Amino acid sequence: MKNVRDIITEAGGPREIAKAAKKSRYKLVAKSVYDWPTIGIPEKHWATIMRLAGVTADELHRANEAVRSRPFRRHARAHAVA
């Protein structure tokens, strides 16, 4: 199964995705794409991603479900309790 990172890579990376999104009605900046491995690929961008990465809606759904079913982590490092 492809994960969100794999799909972003297959689509050409954040810059290519943002460039392609400029041609759609849903604009996007590359910086936002870097959040997708932790929040999932927003459905409004699926058409662009399917075209760029050659993935299906089912593959996107499964990749998003995998991301969204993980426990939310606000920060990568743990905070020490005094």
N, C-alpha and C positions, 0 to 999 in steps of 0.2 A: 504494500500500500504506500502511495506517495504521501509525504507529509507536506505541510504548508511551505516549509523551506525549500523542499525539492521543487514544488510547483513554481515558486518565485524564481528559482534558478532556471528552470525550463522556460519560463516566460522571458528570460533575458535579464533579470535582475530589477531592482527598484527603479533605476533610471529609465529603462526601456518601458516598464509598466506605466510610469508617470507620463512618459512621452506619448504612448499609445492612448492613454486616458484623456489626453488633451483633445483628441479627436472624437471623444464620446461626450455625452451630456453630463457625465460625472467627472469633474476635474479632480486631480490628485497630485500631490507632491511626493517625491521619492521618499522623503523622511517618514511619511505615513506608512509606507510599505514595510518599513523596518519593524513596525509594531505588529504586523500580521501574524508572525509565528507565535505570539502570545495571546492575540485576541481573535484570530481567524480572519479569513478574507471576507470583507463585506460583500453581501450578495449583490449590491448594485454594481460591483466591479467584475462579476463573474463572466459576463459576455467577453470583456476584454481579455481576461485571463484564459478563458477557454480558447480564444482565437490565438493568443500568443504561445501558450504552453501546450496546446493540443490535448487538453484534458476534458473530461466530461463533467457535467453537473453532478453526477453521482460521485466522481472522484473528489470534487471540491467539497461536497457535502460531508463525505467521510473524513477528509482532512480537517475540516472545521470542527466536526464532532469530536475528533481526537483532541484538538486544542481546547475546546470549550468544556470538555469533561474533566480536564485536569484541575486540581485545586488552584485557586488564584493566589499568586505570590506578588505582593506589592514591590518588594525589593529583592534583589538577588542575594544579598548577604543578610545574615541574621543580625538582629540588634541585641546587644548584651543588656541584660537586666541587672541593674545595680542593687 
